[in-house]
Amino acid sequence: MAKKRAESWVVTDAFWERVEPLLPKRKPDSSKVYQRKPGAGRPPKPARQVFEAIVYVLRTGCQWKALPQERFGSASAIHKRFLEWEEAGFFETLWKAGLAEYDDLEGIAWRWQSIDGAMMKAPLAQATVGPNPTDRGKKNGSKRHLLVDGRGVPLSIVVTGANRHDVSQLEAVLKAIVVKRPPPLQRRSKHLCADAGYTGAPALVIIEQHGYIPHVKGRGQEAAELQCDPNKRARRWVVEVAHSWFNRFRKLLVRYEKLERSFLALNHLAAAIIAFRKVPLTVNIIYG
């Protein structure tokens, strides 16, 4: 009989072992005057329960207030801890830890990287939002700019309004890589694949300044090259697949987060999960 798999929002023991050491320690607020002695009053929620609630929201796309109370308790307390962890940089730290383990056991595929942006609706956003150019500017939207390695693992994430062109964020995305890239032995070992949206002399200069060999091609050019040489496969599609992985986290499919920091933190958590999934282990760290 096949072993039953856990739901995609369940935090497995193997995953929690990697998360728990990175959690920030709670500190008393120096601006408050506490009436009770330390340790008195209602104890805080267990960190694992809070983390699993955040993963539940990310995976299912439900509202924070719609969290099952019988399982997670107060939704406002969960969201408060989420913002505390975001302010402490926990979610980006978890992403870096996932990349470090992936690099140790599999190796980050630095040679062929790809970059692209993807838009999503953002009806409630108050920052990093702009008119969606694909909807005649009638509705607000945001855009996630993503740089991935050769297997689609996220290396850099930048969030802007939907009206910001991909090429305008090229420099920011390449500077925002969260792990150090080892210097290549040869220049040819660093390639950057992008679509026609990154065409232009200024973009090529930026790509080359960061040590890449640029491969900026439109779909028509890629199709023509494939007809001439069937063995010459396109590599830019890897970043498009990575965006589809992010969209499987339903909280990111449509941006309902008002604050940029909240939306970016959820993207960092999704990137961490994607990185951990690529770690070659006999035990699945997280499902879904």
Disulfide bonds with the S-S distance in Angstrom:
none
